[in-house]
């Protein structure tokens, strides 16, 4: 389980690189949403390892609510860009 957590930490660098190299705001927002999802899954793994359900609840809340606000912000930015191009 610890090896899986270390592998996930290494994989977390892929969206960071994509956000750093990306030019469009939409691709950056998706990369940050991916980072948030991976971090929440790592929180769930840590909660299983420590047998602490309170940490697990935080991970579930991040998974269920956290990306919703980020995607809403991305849609607003996309619409503003579309209106500006008219």
C-alpha positions in Angstrom: 0.0 0.0 0.0 2.9 2.4 0.7 4.5 1.6 -2.6 1.2 2.4 -4.3 1.1 5.8 -2.5 4.7 6.6 -3.6 3.8 5.7 -7.2 0.8 8.0 -7.0 3.0 10.8 -5.7 5.2 10.4 -8.8 2.2 10.2 -11.1 1.0 13.5 -9.5 3.8 15.2 -11.4 2.3 14.5 -14.8 -0.7 17.0 -14.5 1.7 19.5 -12.9 3.9 19.3 -16.1 0.8 19.6 -18.3 -0.4 22.7 -16.4 3.1 24.2 -16.7 3.3 23.6 -20.4 -0.3 24.3 -21.3 -1.2 27.5 -23.0 -5.0 27.4 -22.7 -6.7 28.1 -19.4 -9.1 25.2 -20.0 -6.3 22.7 -20.1 -4.7 24.2 -17.0 -8.1 23.9 -15.1 -8.4 20.3 -16.2 -4.9 19.6 -15.0 -5.6 21.1 -11.6 -8.8 19.1 -11.3 -6.8 16.0 -12.0 -4.3 17.0 -9.3 -7.2 17.5 -6.8 -8.7 14.1 -7.6 -5.3 12.3 -7.2 -4.7 14.1 -3.9 -8.2 13.1 -2.6 -7.5 9.4 -3.5 -4.2 9.6 -1.7 -6.0 11.0 1.3 -8.3 8.0 1.2 -5.4 5.6 1.0 -3.7 7.3 4.0 -7.0 7.0 5.9 -7.2 3.3 5.2 -3.6 2.8 6.3 -4.1 4.7 9.5 -7.6 3.3 10.1 -8.9 6.9 10.6 -12.3 7.4 9.1 -12.3 11.2 9.8 -9.5 11.6 7.3 -11.4 9.5 4.9 -14.5 11.8 5.2 -12.3 14.7 4.2 -11.1 12.8 1.1 -14.7 11.9 0.1 -15.8 15.6 0.5 -12.9 16.7 -1.7 -13.9 14.1 -4.3 -17.6 15.0 -4.3 -17.5 18.8 -4.0 -14.0 20.0 -4.7 -14.0 19.6 -8.5 -17.5 21.0 -9.0 -16.4 24.5 -8.1 -13.3 24.3 -10.3 -15.3 23.1 -13.3 -17.9 25.8 -12.8 -15.1 28.4 -12.8 -13.7 26.9 -16.0 -17.1 27.1 -17.7 -17.5 30.8 -16.6 -14.0 31.6 -18.0 -14.9 29.7 -21.2 -18.1 31.7 -21.7 -16.4 35.0 -21.0 -13.8 34.1 -23.7 -16.6 33.2 -26.1 -18.4 36.5 -25.5 -15.2 38.5 -25.9 -14.5 36.9 -29.3 -17.9 37.9 -30.7 
